Amino acid sequence: MSPIATWMPWLIAGSTFSTGLLFYLGMRRRVLPIARVAETSETRPLKIISAKWGIGGDAYEDVTEIICKRAKPDAVNLPVEKGLLGDPFPNAVKHLIVKYSYAREWSVTINESERLVLPEKPGEEQATVFMRDAKEKLAKLRESTKENDLILTMTDTEYRQYIQTDQQFSGLPWSHRITIRQIHKVGQYAAGHFRSILSRNGFSDPSRMVEDLKSYGFIEERQGFVRISPTIAKFIDAILDKHPIMD
C-alpha cells in the first residue's frame, strides 16, 4: 500500500475537524454578542427611582426607602397599606406613586388597599394614558354638567378617588347626605354647636352620624370645628349636583 493511501483517511479527518472548529469559533463570535444583548434587555434589574405616599398636591411622604428595602432585583409585590407605609394623613384615602426603571422609566399609581406589583405586564404601562383619553371622550360626548366639567380637570388619581367617593355617597342614608350638604353650604361649624343643631332637627344620634361621616372620609373635625374633608373638597359640588337631596 502506498504512503498516500495510508495517510489519506487521517488527512481527511484532520481537514474535517479543522473546518468544524473554525465554523464553531466563527458562530461563537456571532452568537455571544446576541446573547449578551438579550441578557441585558431581558434580565436588567428592576430599579425603584422614587416612591411617595399621600393624598395629592403637596401632601405626600417619601417612602422610597421602604419600597427599596422590600424590592427584589427583578420584582416587587407588596400591599399598599398604612401598616407598611405609615399613616401620615389619618382618615384620608391615600395612594402610592412609584417611579421605576425596567428597560426604560415608568410611573405607576396604586390606590390604598391594592397591591404594588412590578414590573407591570406588557401594556399595563399605558393603562393610565388609555383611561385619561377614555374619560375625556366620555365627558365630551355628554352635555356639560358640573361632573363632566370637573372630570376634564382631574388627574388619573383624582378621577379614581372621585369615582370611589361618588359611589360611597350614593350609598349613604338620606340623613348623612343632608348633613354633608349642610356642612358644605355653611363651610364649617363649631363641633358642639353642630351636634346641637342636628339634635334640634330631629336626628336621634348626631354624634354617631358625625363619627360615621368622619370614618368615611367625607368630613373632618379639627380644633373644635367640623368641615368637609380636604381630600374630597374638589369633588363635593359635582357630587351634590349629581345626587340632588330633597328636604
N, C-alpha and C positions, 0 to 999 in steps of 0.2 A: 504493500500500500504506500502511495506517495506521501511525503510530508504534508503537502497541501490538503490531501483528503483527511489526514489525521487531525489537523488543526482547524479545519473548516467549521465543525459544529461549535467549537469554543469561540471562534471569531464571530459567528452569527449570534451566539448567546450574549457575548460582550457588547456587541453593537445594539442588540435589543434592550439590554439593561441600561446602557448609556442614554439611549433615546428616551426610555421611560423616566429615568432620573431627571433628565433635562426638562421633560414635559411637566413632571411633578413640581420642580422648582419654579418653573415659569408660571404654572397655575397658582402656586402658593403665594407668589408675589401679587397676583391679581386678587385672589380671594381674601387675603388677610386685611387689606385696606377696607374692602367692602364690609367685612365682619366688624372691623373697628367702628365704622360709621354706624352700622346697625346697632352695635352695643351702646354707642354714645347716645343715639336718639331714643332707644327703647328703654335703657336702664339708667338714664340720667336721674340722679337723686331728686326727690321732691324737696323743695326749699320753701319754708314759710318766710315771707318777707315782712308781713305785719299782720296784727290781729287786734281788733278793737271791739268792745262790748258795751252797748249802751242803747239809747232811745232815739238818737238822731241829733242833727245840728252839731253843737259842740259838746253834747252830753255823752261822752264816751270815756271808757277806761282802757288803757293799753293792757292787753292780755297776751301779747306776743310770746313772752317767756313761758307762760303756762302752756300754750299750744305747742311750742317748740319742744318742751321737755317731754311731752307725751306723743310726739310725732315719730314715726318710724322713717327710715331712709326713703322708703318707696310708698308710704301710705299713711293716712290719718283717718281714724274712725272714733269720734268722741261725741258724747252727749253735750248738747248746748243747753246748759242749765246753770243756775246760780250756785248749786252745790260744788261745781267745778270752777266756775269763773267769778264767783262772788256776786253780791247783790248791791252794786253802787247806787241804784235808783229803785228803792223799795216800792212795791205796789204799782210798778210800771211794766208794760210789755217791752221786753228788750230783744235785741238781735245782735248777731255776731257778723262782722265783716272781716274777711280774711283775704289778703293778697298773697299769692304764692307763684312760684315758677315751676314749670314742668314742661320742658321743651321751649316754652315761652311763658310770659307772665299772664296770670288770670286774676280775677277778683270774684268772690262768691259771698252772698249774703244768706245767712241761715237764721231762721226765727227761733226764739226760745222754745225749748221742749222738743226740738228736732235734733237731727244728728249731723255733724260735720263729717263728710266722707270725701276724702281726697286721694288721688286725683278723680275728678269727675269723669263720668262715662262720656265717650265721644258724642258731641252735640250738645251736652248739657251746658257747656260754657256759653253757648249762645241763647240759652233759655231766657235770661233776663232781657235780652235785646228783643226777642220774639214777643215776650209778654208786654213790653212797653209799646211796641208797634201795634199789637192787637188792641190794647186798651185805648190807644189814641184813635184807631179806626172806629172802634165801637162808639166812643164818645162823639165823634164827628158825624156818625150816621144818625144819631138820635138828636132830638131837639135840645136846645140849650137849657140846662137846668143848673141849679147850684151844684148838684152832684157831678154832672159832666164837666162843668167849667173847672171844678176843683180837681177832677181826675187828670186833666191835661197838665196840671202844675205839679203833680206828685212824682216823687222818685219811686222806684220799684218797691223799696222797703216801705215807704209811706202807703203805697197802694195796697200791699198785703195787710198792713196794720188797719187801714180803713175798712177793708172787707171784713176783717175779724171783728172790729168794733161795731160795724153795721149789723152783723149777724147777732152779736151779743145784745145790742139794743133792741132788735126786733123780737127777742125772746124775753124781754123784761116785762113784768106786770105793769098795768096802767099807772099804778101809784108811783112806781120807780121812775117811769118815763116823765111823768108830770113834775116830779121832784127835780130831775135833771134839767128840764126846760125852765123851771123857776129859778134855779141857781144860775143858769146861763143868762137868763134875762136880766137879772139884777147884777151879776158879776161875782159877788161874794157876800156871805152872811157871817155874822158872828155865830159861832157854832151853837152855843147855848140858846141864843135867840131864834135861830133857825129851827131847832128841835121844838121850841115852844110854838112856833108858827105851824109846824106840821101837826102838832098835837091839837091845836085850836081848830085846824081844818079837818079834824076827824080821823087822822091817821093813828092807828092804835099803838104802834111801836116805832116812833120816829128814830130812836137810837139804833135799832136793828136795821132800819132802812138805810140810814147813813152808813153804817158799817158794811152793809151789803154792797152799796154803790162804791165805797172805797175799795173793797176787795176785788170788784170787777174792773177797777181802774178808771171809772167814769169821773169820780170826784176825789179831791184830796182835802185833808184837814191839817192846816199848819198854822201855828202861832194863834190858835183860837178862832180861825176862820175856815169856812168850807167854800171851795170853789171848784170849777171844772178842772180836771187834771190836765196839765200842760201837754201831756202826750197825745190827747185827743182834741185839744182846743181847736186845731186846724180843721177838724172834721165835723164838729158838732152842728154847725149851721146847716151843712148839707144833709146830715142825718135827720135832724129835726124837720127839715123841709121834705125829706123823703117819707117820713113817718109822721104825718100830722096827728096831733093829740087833741081829742075833743074833750073840753072841760065838762 
